Amino acid sequence: MAPLPTVAALLEAAQATVARADARVLLRHALQRDAAWLIAHADDAVAAGDAEEFRALIARRAAGAPVAYITGVREFYGRSFAVTPAVLIPRPESELLVELALARLPAGKASRVLDLGAGSGCVGVTIAAERPQAQVVLVDVSNSALDVARANAAQWAPANATLLHSDWYAALGDTRFDVIVSNPPYVAASDVHLQQGDLRFEPRTALAAGADGLRDLRQIIAHAPGHLGPGGWLLLEHGHDQAAACAQLLAAAGLKDLMVSPDLAGIARVSGGRSA
Ligand code: GLN
């Protein structure tokens, strides 16, 4: 019988087909161990069943499957979120959207927040977890996305996050919000990136928004004034080249104090404005 492979040998072999960092995450997942354990136990033998499972995960990754869909989790704003192929994988850029919302929601003060197109719920659930006094409504048009968001809400904000099936504002009635956040689909349908990397595996409806990528942003912005309270903020994540178009749309909707904020890469990523 061949000797059992060591942790180090498994990682070494995996690097022939996947990135080193991905191999480490997948081995941690297969062994249910943390990063420190892997380093401290590089020379440990790995049981045959675990090694086999790890190799199967590596094969999926080598075939293109995103790491987050293989492990079923992704870290966002310091919390672990469940993800499935029904939702976009949480991205670091969206932490900016959370920060800008939190800056407009004083801690300890009651408020109403709406997350449009919640997906995994990472944005709305994080806001709810960080602001226990806020009532956060998360809407999505996809029931399978709502299932994922519901699980994340139950884990991180069971008392103050509510899920609602809605096509943007359609099911909301006349409730008005202090802050509306959205990371809507904003990629142009013809964008080549949709055919590359992780995006190939993510829900197309969560990514693509018409010929110019602005279809959903137009709708969200145009109808925001009817759902914002006095002085309430609309904050939107958008594509790298959409800040000017968003500013025009926000102004056309009558929103004031227009702002735009760069992400960590220096790209104008979140735009917003407030109700008069
Ligand atoms: N930022 C994502 C990308 O990788 C798009 C997310 C979205 O459409 N909301 O292009």
Boltz pocket constraint, residues with backbone or C-beta under 6 A from the ligand:
constraints:
  - pocket:
      binder: B
      contacts: [[A, 91], [A, 93], [A, 183], [A, 184], [A, 185], [A, 186], [A, 187], [A, 193], [A, 206], [A, 207], [A, 208]]
      max_distance: 6.0
